[in-house]
């Protein structure tokens, strides 16, 4: 008879959940933010696909060019990593970003935007806008740039488009969002309906991360902090991917509803049985399928040649 540990060994989603739990269980009230960031980077270190990684200062924002073979020089994806605006970096997301770059055939500028609590809202958003301006200053047309991001990075992608629109800047060709965290007030019904199914992200944790990002007097319904409350009119095409098990599910599904109502071309993909940013885990078959779909979306809007098989 198979044991529970055997099931974890067999099921890639449960194995991914156990990887996450090992990290979270190691943290106590005494664990510093610096140690948490180091642990997170170490847990997801490495790169499973052949790409070139080159450090860059994108207008003063630290980042990295992640470039697959034969990528066109006149196209780029700007990537914002997740981590609740508190942890995460290019290092923790390098493998995910590399798999997106490889599948799409497009080079990616991944940025290490400033994190809270040292740098609260809108520091991360300012960095994303600086990076976008950097790409334009390098001679790239907005039509040849796409945005992508996961979780808090998905929030930044939306906020950067909204802020760019406010400034009268031309918007990127399209944006791809994975489990975007769009409502820092955490009002979605899924915080209750998915509470038992989601192994990590509970509403209290989400609200604590929001306070860490906004500060005690910050407004969780500010449209540039919580894009769910924004006027989404005029945004360029969106692909939204989310797992059906995650408490943040309604942040994605409600965003899609509101974007569509505002006239935005939006494609929503709800992945059955999947957890928050399941694309991080290449051992999950649906992660590979999701990245292939995401890459196809980006290639279509950036007008990049033949489709590539995801690694």
Secondary structure as GFF3:
##gff-version 3
##sequence-region A 1 311
A	DSSP	alpha_helix	4	10	.	.	.	ID=ss1
A	DSSP	alpha_helix	12	25	.	.	.	ID=ss2
A	DSSP	alpha_helix	33	43	.	.	.	ID=ss3
A	DSSP	beta_strand	51	58	.	.	.	ID=ss4
A	DSSP	beta_strand	61	68	.	.	.	ID=ss5
A	DSSP	beta_strand	76	80	.	.	.	ID=ss6
A	DSSP	alpha_helix	90	104	.	.	.	ID=ss7
A	DSSP	beta_strand	108	111	.	.	.	ID=ss8
A	DSSP	alpha_helix	123	137	.	.	.	ID=ss9
A	DSSP	three_ten_helix	142	144	.	.	.	ID=ss10
A	DSSP	beta_strand	145	150	.	.	.	ID=ss11
A	DSSP	alpha_helix	152	166	.	.	.	ID=ss12
A	DSSP	beta_strand	174	178	.	.	.	ID=ss13
A	DSSP	alpha_helix	190	193	.	.	.	ID=ss14
A	DSSP	alpha_helix	203	214	.	.	.	ID=ss15
A	DSSP	three_ten_helix	227	229	.	.	.	ID=ss16
A	DSSP	beta_strand	237	243	.	.	.	ID=ss17
A	DSSP	alpha_helix	249	261	.	.	.	ID=ss18
A	DSSP	beta_strand	266	271	.	.	.	ID=ss19
A	DSSP	three_ten_helix	278	280	.	.	.	ID=ss20
A	DSSP	alpha_helix	285	302	.	.	.	ID=ss21
###
